[in-house]
Amino acid sequence: MLSRIRPKIVECYLPHGWWGAYDLTTHTILLRPLMAPIQRRSTLSHETAHAYLEHTGHSPRQERQAEELAASWLIKHHEFQAASRIYGTATALAHELNVLPRDIHAYMRLLARTQKQETPWPLGE
């Protein structure tokens, strides 16, 4: 599945607030330099999801798709289930699973949509 994706990855300064971007025309992922490792991993997964989904442009729907696909790659379901029984906030759960809170929220949306919901809802911040 992922073996067919081989985008070029380039570190460069991006517009304010951007951690990454994907350019379909050049098949390039752009990443902001000097991000924390967890931030880089999450952003690289998110931009790789845009590449995998062959997204062009930018829309809320495409962002949700990329967020949820990236979260599905970053979070193992059995680990999410176990940790969600212990931790009551998205931030604490993210810390335990070594992902960002945005990845937890995206994974929860994915679970809710696919009926795999087995955690207490909603988790707080």
ZIGI-V911956 format. One record per run of one state. SS is the DSSP state (~ for helix, > for strand, _ for the rest). FROM is the first residue (numbers start at 1). LEN is the number of residues. If there is no record, write none. Layout:
ss	from	len
SS	FROM	LEN
SS	FROM	LEN
This chain:
ss	from	len
_	1	1
~	2	3
_	5	3
>	8	4
_	12	8
>	20	4
_	24	4
>	28	4
_	32	5
~	37	16
_	53	7
~	60	15
_	75	2
~	77	8
_	85	4
>	89	1
~	90	8
_	98	3
~	101	14
_	115	9
>	124	1
_	125	1
